[in-house]
Amino acid sequence: MSSAPPGQLLDPQVISRLGSIDFIARALVEGFLVGLHRSPYHGFSVEFAEYRQYQPGESTQYVDWRVYAKTDRHYVKVFHEETNLSARILLDVSGTMAAHPEPDAPTPRLTKLDYSKLLAAALSYLFIKQNDAVGLATFDQEVLEIVPPRSQRRQLHRILKVLDRARAGRTTDVGRVLNEMARRMWRRGLVVVISDLIDDVEAVLAGLKHFRHRQHEVLVFHVLDPREVDLAFDRPAEFFDPEGEVESVETQPWHLGRDYQESVKRWRRTLSLECGQHRIDYVPLTTDTPFEMALLAYLNQRNRVR
């Protein structure tokens, strides 16, 4: 890691070769923070902000004993970085997330699932570093594993264990799962959805809007492979459904490339416009996008939450 320029630590292909997901998460976040031109904690620094009354069971680290001597009451110094932010990362591990359009490429890219797992790990590390509570849920056609939000350091290890063993599963039912999770989540917070969103677009939007109806903040990372966006193949190709619901189709991609690209643009534009109208942050990504873009999107969103 030390021999690579800091900026390269944000490149998905470089990151994927660093080792364990724990090590990668730390390298991603630390490389990102070093690369920022200004403090990554701008807007939520550790400067003293105000006092609040001490709650039984809390650490006494920040109790102001001078105030106690004068008032006979325990007050805690509140710093700007102290927040009540509770975040849940919802990670799609359905079959389409593991599809690789170019398995024979000289330098294969990360699959959508691998990219998304690394992104979820980095975000979790960043949440914990910011003293925020973070949880994780994996899903395909149903919710698979849930790690409830916590802010303790050991929470990161719980999340990384789930991410490490996550494998692509069954068919997709993004919309239904989002609605189910929205019904389960009673405490308002930040919902981070990481998915290729390959499902009925109206169902997906209905699920996202359900979170907003329940007054959650929502950040959506729409992860696609570059070839799913441009269909830029230079030879005949056979396409198949990784979830096994549609028969394979052999075609010459350049014959339908323009129509396909327009269709994808309309799809993403619909998601972007609908999300914008409901104050949902929509971030389109491809698996060759530097992780910096996603981490910056999170920091911008966090500023607004505060």
MIVEXSE-847890 format. One record per residue: residue in three letters; x, y, z of N, C-alpha, C in turn. Coordinates in steps of 0.2 Angstrom, whole numbers, padded with zeros to 4 digits, always signed. Layout:
<kollums>
ALAXYZXYZXYZ;...
</kollums>
This chain:
<kollums>
MET+0004-0006+0000+0000+0000+0000+0004+0006+0000;SER+0010+0006+0004+0014+0012+0004+0017+0014-0002;SER+0018+0009-0007+0022+0011-0013+0017+0014-0018;ALA+0010+0014-0017+0006+0016-0022+0004+0024-0021;PRO+0004+0028-0026+0002+0035-0025-0005+0035-0021;PRO-0006+0040-0017-0013+0040-0013-0019+0040-0018;GLY-0019+0043-0023-0024+0043-0028-0026+0037-0030;GLN-0021+0032-0031-0022+0026-0034-0026+0021-0029;LEU-0026+0023-0023-0030+0019-0018-0037+0020-0019;LEU-0040+0024-0023-0047+0025-0024-0049+0022-0031;ASP-0044+0019-0034-0045+0015-0040-0048+0008-0039;PRO-0054+0006-0042-0056+0000-0040-0052-0006-0041;GLN-0048-0006-0047-0044-0011-0049-0038-0012-0044;VAL-0035-0006-0042-0029-0006-0037-0032-0009-0031;ILE-0037-0006-0028-0040-0008-0022-0042-0015-0021;SER-0044-0018-0027-0046-0025-0026-0041-0030-0025;ARG-0034-0028-0026-0029-0032-0026-0025-0031-0019;LEU-0028-0027-0014-0024-0026-0008-0025-0031-0003;GLY-0030-0035-0003-0030-0041+0002-0037-0041+0005;SER-0038-0042+0012-0044-0043+0015-0048-0037+0014;ILE-0055-0038+0015-0060-0033+0015-0059-0028+0020;ASP-0056-0030+0026-0055-0025+0032-0049-0020+0030;PHE-0044-0023+0027-0038-0019+0025-0040-0014+0019;ILE-0044-0017+0015-0046-0013+0009-0051-0007+0011;ALA-0055-0008+0016-0060-0003+0019-0055+0003+0022;ARG-0051+0001+0026-0046+0006+0029-0042+0010+0024;ALA-0039+0006+0019-0035+0009+0014-0039+0014+0010;LEU-0045+0012+0008-0050+0017+0004-0051+0023+0008;VAL-0053+0022+0014-0055+0028+0018-0049+0033+0019;GLU-0044+0030+0022-0038+0034+0023-0035+0037+0017;GLY-0035+0033+0012-0033+0036+0005-0037+0042+0003;PHE-0043+0041+0004-0048+0046+0002-0047+0053+0007;LEU-0047+0052+0013-0046+0057+0018-0039+0061+0016;VAL-0034+0058+0015-0028+0061+0014-0028+0065+0007;GLY-0032+0062+0002-0033+0066-0004-0037+0072-0004;LEU-0041+0073+0001-0045+0079+0001-0041+0085+0002;HIS-0043+0091-0002-0039+0097-0001-0041+0101+0005;ARG-0046+0099+0008-0048+0103+0014-0050+0097+0019;SER-0051+0099+0025-0052+0094+0031-0059+0090+0029;PRO-0058+0084+0029-0064+0079+0028-0069+0080+0033;TYR-0068+0084+0039-0073+0085+0044-0076+0092+0044;HIS-0075+0095+0038-0078+0102+0037-0085+0101+0038;GLY-0088+0106+0042-0095+0105+0043-0097+0101+0049;PHE-0093+0097+0051-0094+0093+0057-0087+0091+0061;SER-0084+0097+0063-0077+0096+0066-0078+0094+0073;VAL-0072+0094+0076-0072+0092+0083-0072+0098+0088;GLU-0073+0104+0085-0073+0110+0089-0079+0110+0094;PHE-0078+0113+0100-0083+0113+0105-0089+0116+0103;ALA-0095+0114+0104-0101+0117+0102-0106+0120+0108;GLU-0107+0115+0112-0112+0117+0118-0112+0112+0123;TYR-0116+0113+0128-0117+0108+0134-0123+0105+0133;ARG-0124+0099+0136-0130+0095+0137-0129+0091+0144;GLN-0135+0090+0146-0135+0086+0153-0132+0079+0152;TYR-0129+0077+0157-0126+0070+0157-0131+0065+0158;GLN-0131+0060+0154-0136+0054+0154-0132+0048+0158;PRO-0136+0045+0163-0133+0040+0166-0131+0034+0162;GLY-0125+0032+0163-0122+0026+0159-0117+0028+0154;GLU-0117+0035+0152-0112+0038+0147-0105+0038+0150;SER-0101+0038+0145-0094+0039+0147-0093+0046+0151;THR-0089+0047+0156-0088+0053+0159-0082+0057+0156;GLN-0080+0055+0150-0074+0058+0147-0075+0065+0146;TYR-0081+0067+0144-0082+0074+0142-0086+0078+0147;VAL-0087+0075+0153-0090+0079+0159-0086+0085+0161;ASP-0089+0091+0161-0085+0097+0163-0086+0098+0170;TRP-0080+0096+0174-0080+0096+0181-0080+0103+0184;ARG-0078+0108+0180-0078+0115+0183-0086+0117+0183;VAL-0090+0115+0178-0097+0117+0178-0100+0113+0184;TYR-0098+0107+0185-0101+0103+0191-0099+0106+0197;ALA-0093+0109+0198-0091+0112+0205-0096+0118+0206;LYS-0098+0122+0201-0102+0128+0201-0109+0126+0202;THR-0112+0121+0199-0119+0120+0198-0121+0114+0202;ASP-0116+0109+0204-0118+0103+0207-0122+0098+0202;ARG-0121+0100+0196-0125+0096+0190-0119+0093+0185;HIS-0121+0088+0182-0116+0085+0177-0118+0087+0170;TYR-0114+0091+0167-0115+0093+0160-0109+0090+0156;VAL-0111+0088+0150-0106+0085+0145-0105+0090+0140;LYS-0098+0091+0138-0097+0095+0132-0099+0092+0126;VAL-0102+0095+0121-0105+0092+0115-0100+0095+0110;PHE-0097+0091+0105-0093+0093+0100-0097+0092+0093;HIS-0095+0096+0088-0099+0096+0082-0099+0089+0079;GLU-0094+0085+0080-0094+0078+0077-0099+0074+0080;GLU-0102+0075+0086-0107+0071+0090-0114+0072+0086;THR-0116+0067+0083-0123+0067+0080-0127+0061+0082;ASN-0133+0062+0080-0138+0056+0082-0139+0052+0075;LEU-0135+0053+0070-0136+0049+0064-0135+0042+0065;SER-0141+0039+0062-0141+0031+0062-0142+0029+0055;ALA-0137+0025+0052-0137+0024+0045-0138+0016+0044;ARG-0142+0014+0039-0142+0007+0037-0140+0007+0030;ILE-0136+0002+0028-0134+0001+0022-0137-0005+0019;LEU-0141-0005+0014-0145-0010+0011-0141-0012+0005;LEU-0139-0018+0005-0134-0021-0001-0138-0026-0005;ASP-0138-0025-0011-0141-0030-0016-0136-0035-0017;VAL-0138-0042-0016-0133-0047-0017-0137-0052-0022;SER-0142-0050-0026-0145-0054-0031-0141-0056-0036;GLY-0143-0061-0040-0139-0064-0046-0136-0059-0051;THR-0140-0054-0053-0138-0049-0058-0131-0045-0055;MET-0131-0045-0049-0125-0041-0046-0118-0045-0047;ALA-0118-0051-0048-0112-0055-0050-0111-0056-0057;ALA-0115-0053-0061-0114-0054-0069-0108-0050-0071;HIS-0104-0053-0075-0098-0050-0078-0099-0050-0086;PRO-0100-0044-0089-0101-0044-0096-0095-0046-0100;GLU-0089-0045-0097-0082-0047-0101-0078-0051-0097;PRO-0080-0058-0095-0076-0062-0091-0069-0064-0094;ASP-0068-0063-0101-0062-0065-0104-0057-0059-0105;ALA-0059-0053-0103-0055-0047-0104-0048-0048-0101;PRO-0043-0045-0104-0036-0045-0101-0036-0043-0094;THR-0039-0038-0092-0039-0036-0085-0047-0035-0083;PRO-0050-0040-0081-0057-0040-0079-0058-0035-0074;ARG-0064-0031-0074-0066-0027-0069-0069-0031-0063;LEU-0070-0027-0058-0074-0030-0052-0081-0031-0055;THR-0084-0036-0052-0091-0037-0053-0095-0032-0049;LYS-0101-0030-0051-0105-0026-0047-0105-0027-0040;LEU-0106-0034-0038-0106-0036-0031-0100-0035-0027;ASP-0094-0036-0031-0088-0035-0027-0087-0027-0026;TYR-0088-0023-0031-0088-0016-0031-0092-0014-0025;SER-0098-0016-0025-0103-0014-0020-0101-0016-0013;LYS-0098-0022-0012-0096-0024-0005-0090-0020-0003;LEU-0086-0018-0007-0080-0013-0005-0083-0007-0004;LEU-0088-0004-0007-0091+0002-0006-0094+0002+0001;ALA-0098-0003+0002-0102-0004+0009-0097-0004+0014;ALA-0091-0008+0013-0086-0008+0019-0083-0001+0020;ALA-0081+0002+0015-0078+0009+0015-0083+0014+0019;LEU-0089+0014+0017-0094+0018+0020-0095+0016+0027;SER-0095+0010+0029-0096+0008+0036-0090+0010+0040;TYR-0084+0010+0037-0078+0012+0041-0078+0020+0042;LEU-0081+0023+0037-0081+0030+0037-0087+0032+0042;PHE-0092+0029+0042-0098+0030+0048-0095+0029+0055;ILE-0091+0024+0056-0089+0023+0062-0083+0028+0064;LYS-0079+0030+0059-0074+0035+0060-0077+0041+0062;GLN-0083+0043+0060-0087+0049+0061-0091+0048+0068;ASN-0091+0043+0071-0095+0041+0077-0102+0041+0076;ASP-0104+0039+0070-0111+0038+0068-0112+0030+0069;ALA-0119+0029+0070-0121+0022+0070-0122+0019+0063;VAL-0120+0013+0062-0121+0010+0055-0123+0003+0056;GLY-0128+0001+0052-0130-0006+0051-0130-0008+0044;LEU-0131-0014+0043-0131-0017+0036-0137-0022+0035;ALA-0140-0023+0029-0144-0028+0028-0143-0030+0021;THR-0142-0037+0019-0141-0039+0013-0148-0042+0010;PHE-0149-0042+0004-0155-0044+0001-0154-0047-0006;ASP-0159-0051-0008-0160-0053-0015-0167-0052-0016;GLN-0171-0058-0016-0178-0057-0017-0182-0056-0010;GLU-0177-0057-0005-0180-0056+0002-0174-0053+0006;VAL-0175-0051+0012-0170-0049+0017-0166-0055+0019;LEU-0159-0055+0019-0155-0061+0020-0152-0060+0027;GLU-0148-0055+0028-0145-0054+0035-0145-0047+0037;ILE-0146-0046+0043-0147-0039+0046-0142-0038+0052;VAL-0138-0033+0051-0134-0031+0057-0137-0024+0059;PRO-0140-0024+0065-0143-0018+0068-0138-0012+0069;PRO-0140-0006+0068-0135+0000+0068-0132+0000+0075;ARG-0125+0001+0075-0122+0003+0082-0116+0007+0080;SER-0113+0011+0085-0108+0015+0083-0101+0013+0086;GLN-0101+0007+0090-0095+0005+0093-0090+0003+0088;ARG-0084+0003+0089-0078+0001+0085-0079-0007+0082;ARG-0081-0011+0087-0082-0018+0085-0088-0019+0080;GLN-0092-0014+0079-0098-0015+0074-0095-0016+0067;LEU-0089-0012+0066-0086-0013+0059-0084-0020+0058;HIS-0082-0024+0063-0080-0031+0062-0086-0035+0060;ARG-0092-0034+0064-0098-0038+0062-0100-0037+0055;ILE-0100-0030+0053-0102-0029+0046-0097-0032+0041;LEU-0091-0032+0042-0086-0034+0037-0087-0042+0037;LYS-0089-0045+0042-0090-0053+0042-0095-0054+0037;VAL-0101-0050+0038-0107-0052+0033-0105-0050+0026;LEU-0101-0045+0025-0099-0043+0018-0095-0048+0015;ASP-0090-0051+0019-0085-0056+0017-0088-0062+0015;ARG-0094-0064+0018-0097-0070+0016-0103-0069+0011;ALA-0104-0063+0010-0110-0062+0005-0108-0065-0002;ARG-0113-0068-0005-0112-0071-0011-0119-0070-0015;ALA-0118-0069-0022-0124-0068-0026-0129-0073-0025;GLY-0135-0071-0025-0140-0076-0023-0145-0077-0029;ARG-0151-0076-0027-0157-0078-0031-0159-0072-0035;THR-0166-0072-0037-0168-0067-0042-0169-0061-0038;THR-0170-0055-0041-0171-0049-0039-0178-0047-0037;ASP-0179-0044-0031-0186-0041-0030-0185-0034-0026;VAL-0181-0030-0029-0179-0024-0025-0185-0020-0022;GLY-0190-0019-0026-0195-0015-0024-0199-0017-0018;ARG-0200-0024-0018-0203-0027-0012-0199-0027-0006;VAL-0193-0028-0007-0188-0028-0001-0187-0021+0002;LEU-0187-0016-0002-0186-0009+0000-0193-0007+0004;ASN-0199-0009+0002-0205-0008+0006-0205-0012+0012;GLU-0202-0018+0012-0202-0022+0018-0198-0019+0024;MET-0192-0016+0021-0187-0013+0026-0190-0007+0028;ALA-0193-0003+0024-0196+0003+0026-0201+0002+0032;ARG-0205-0003+0031-0210-0005+0037-0206-0007+0043;ARG-0201-0010+0043-0197-0012+0049-0193-0007+0052;MET-0191-0002+0049-0187+0003+0052-0191+0009+0055;TRP-0191+0009+0062-0195+0014+0065-0191+0020+0067;ARG-0185+0019+0068-0181+0025+0070-0179+0029+0063;ARG-0180+0035+0063-0178+0039+0057-0170+0039+0057;GLY-0168+0039+0051-0161+0040+0050-0159+0040+0042;LEU-0153+0038+0041-0150+0038+0034-0151+0031+0031;VAL-0154+0030+0025-0154+0024+0022-0150+0024+0016;VAL-0145+0020+0015-0140+0019+0009-0142+0013+0005;VAL-0144+0014-0001-0146+0008-0005-0140+0007-0010;ILE-0137+0001-0010-0132+0000-0015-0135-0006-0019;SER-0136-0005-0026-0139-0010-0030-0139-0008-0037;ASP-0140-0013-0042-0140-0011-0049-0147-0009-0051;LEU-0152-0010-0046-0159-0008-0047-0162-0011-0053;ILE-0160-0017-0055-0163-0021-0060-0169-0024-0058;ASP-0175-0020-0059-0181-0022-0057-0186-0017-0060;ASP-0193-0019-0059-0198-0014-0062-0196-0007-0059;VAL-0195-0002-0063-0193+0005-0061-0198+0008-0056;GLU-0205+0007-0057-0210+0009-0053-0210+0006-0046;ALA-0209+0000-0046-0208-0004-0039-0202-0001-0035;VAL-0197+0000-0039-0191+0002-0035-0192+0009-0033;LEU-0195+0014-0037-0196+0020-0034-0201+0020-0029;ALA-0206+0016-0029-0211+0016-0024-0208+0014-0017;GLY-0203+0009-0017-0199+0007-0011-0195+0013-0008;LEU-0192+0017-0013-0188+0022-0011-0192+0028-0008;LYS-0198+0029-0011-0202+0034-0008-0205+0032-0002;HIS-0206+0026+0000-0209+0023+0006-0204+0026+0012;PHE-0197+0025+0011-0193+0028+0016-0194+0035+0017;ARG-0194+0039+0012-0195+0046+0012-0202+0048+0016;HIS-0207+0044+0014-0214+0045+0018-0213+0044+0025;ARG-0208+0039+0027-0207+0038+0034-0201+0043+0037;GLN-0200+0048+0033-0195+0053+0035-0188+0051+0036;HIS-0186+0046+0032-0179+0044+0032-0175+0048+0027;GLU-0169+0050+0027-0165+0052+0022-0163+0046+0018;VAL-0162+0047+0011-0161+0041+0007-0155+0043+0002;LEU-0150+0039+0002-0145+0039-0003-0144+0033-0007;VAL-0145+0034-0014-0145+0028-0018-0139+0028-0022;PHE-0135+0022-0022-0129+0021-0026-0131+0016-0032;HIS-0132+0018-0038-0135+0014-0043-0129+0011-0047;VAL-0127+0005-0046-0120+0002-0048-0122-0002-0054;LEU-0118+0000-0060-0119-0004-0066-0112-0005-0068;ASP-0111-0011-0072-0105-0012-0076-0105-0007-0082;PRO-0099-0004-0084-0099+0000-0090-0102-0003-0096;ARG-0101-0009-0097-0104-0012-0103-0112-0013-0103;GLU-0114-0013-0097-0122-0012-0096-0124-0005-0098;VAL-0120-0001-0098-0122+0006-0100-0121+0008-0107;ASP-0115+0005-0110-0113+0007-0117-0114+0002-0122;LEU-0114-0005-0120-0114-0011-0124-0109-0010-0129;ALA-0103-0008-0127-0098-0007-0132-0093-0013-0133;PHE-0096-0018-0136-0093-0024-0138-0091-0024-0146;ASP-0085-0027-0147-0083-0027-0154-0083-0033-0158;ARG-0087-0038-0155-0088-0044-0158-0094-0047-0156;PRO-0097-0052-0160-0103-0055-0158-0103-0058-0151;ALA-0109-0057-0147-0109-0059-0140-0116-0063-0139;GLU-0115-0067-0134-0121-0071-0132-0123-0068-0125;PHE-0129-0066-0124-0131-0063-0118-0136-0068-0114;PHE-0135-0068-0108-0140-0073-0104-0142-0069-0097;ASP-0147-0072-0095-0150-0069-0088-0147-0073-0083;PRO-0143-0069-0078-0139-0073-0073-0144-0075-0068;GLU-0150-0073-0068-0155-0076-0063-0159-0081-0066;GLY-0158-0083-0072-0161-0089-0075-0168-0088-0078;GLU-0171-0082-0078-0178-0081-0080-0179-0080-0087;VAL-0174-0079-0091-0174-0078-0098-0169-0082-0102;GLU-0171-0084-0108-0166-0088-0112-0160-0084-0114;SER-0155-0087-0116-0149-0083-0119-0151-0080-0126;VAL-0148-0075-0128-0149-0072-0134-0142-0070-0137;GLU-0141-0072-0143-0135-0071-0147-0136-0065-0152;THR-0131-0060-0152-0133-0055-0156-0126-0051-0158;GLN-0126-0046-0162-0121-0042-0164-0122-0035-0160;PRO-0119-0034-0155-0121-0028-0151-0121-0021-0154;TRP-0116-0020-0159-0116-0014-0163-0122-0012-0167;HIS-0126-0017-0168-0133-0016-0172-0138-0013-0168;LEU-0138-0014-0161-0143-0011-0157-0140-0007-0152;GLY-0134-0005-0152-0130-0001-0147-0133+0006-0146;ARG-0135+0009-0151-0138+0016-0150-0145+0016-0147;ASP-0149+0011-0149-0156+0011-0146-0155+0008-0139;TYR-0150+0004-0137-0149+0001-0131-0147+0007-0126;GLN-0142+0011-0128-0139+0016-0125-0145+0022-0123;GLU-0149+0023-0128-0154+0028-0126-0159+0025-0121;SER-0160+0018-0121-0165+0015-0116-0162+0016-0109;VAL-0155+0014-0109-0152+0015-0102-0152+0022-0100;LYS-0151+0027-0104-0151+0034-0102-0158+0036-0100;ARG-0163+0034-0103-0170+0035-0101-0171+0032-0094;TRP-0169+0026-0093-0170+0023-0087-0167+0026-0081;ARG-0160+0028-0082-0157+0032-0077-0160+0039-0076;ARG-0162+0042-0081-0165+0049-0081-0171+0049-0077;THR-0175+0043-0078-0181+0043-0074-0180+0042-0067;LEU-0175+0038-0065-0173+0037-0058-0171+0043-0055;SER-0167+0047-0059-0164+0053-0056-0169+0058-0055;LEU-0173+0059-0060-0179+0064-0059-0183+0063-0054;GLU-0186+0057-0053-0191+0055-0048-0187+0055-0041;CYS-0181+0053-0041-0178+0054-0034-0177+0061-0032;GLY-0175+0065-0037-0174+0072-0036-0180+0075-0033;GLN-0186+0074-0036-0193+0076-0034-0194+0075-0027;HIS-0192+0069-0025-0193+0067-0018-0188+0068-0013;ARG-0183+0072-0015-0177+0073-0011-0173+0067-0009;ILE-0172+0062-0014-0168+0056-0013-0162+0057-0017;ASP-0156+0056-0014-0150+0057-0017-0148+0051-0022;TYR-0148+0052-0028-0147+0047-0033-0140+0048-0036;VAL-0135+0043-0035-0129+0043-0037-0127+0037-0042;PRO-0127+0038-0049-0126+0033-0054-0118+0032-0054;LEU-0116+0025-0053-0109+0023-0053-0108+0017-0058;THR-0102+0017-0061-0100+0011-0064-0094+0008-0060;THR-0093+0001-0062-0088-0002-0058-0081+0000-0059;ASP-0080+0005-0064-0073+0008-0065-0073+0015-0062;THR-0078+0017-0058-0078+0024-0055-0074+0024-0049;PRO-0070+0029-0048-0066+0029-0042-0070+0030-0036;PHE-0069+0026-0031-0073+0026-0025-0073+0033-0022;GLU-0069+0038-0023-0069+0044-0021-0076+0048-0023;MET-0079+0046-0028-0085+0049-0030-0091+0047-0026;ALA-0091+0041-0024-0096+0039-0019-0095+0041-0012;LEU-0089+0041-0010-0087+0044-0003-0089+0051-0002;LEU-0087+0055-0008-0089+0062-0008-0097+0063-0008;ALA-0100+0059-0011-0108+0059-0011-0110+0058-0004;TYR-0107+0054-0001-0109+0052+0006-0108+0058+0011;LEU-0102+0061+0010-0100+0067+0014-0105+0073+0013;ASN-0106+0074+0007-0111+0080+0005-0118+0078+0008;GLN-0120+0072+0008-0127+0070+0010-0127+0071+0018;ARG-0121+0069+0021-0121+0070+0028-0121+0077+0031;ASN-0118+0081+0027-0118+0088+0029-0126+0091+0029;ARG-0130+0088+0024-0137+0091+0023-0141+0088+0029;VAL-0139+0081+0031-0143+0078+0037-0142+0082+0043;ARG-0136+0085+0044-0135+0088+0050-0138+0095+0050;
</kollums>
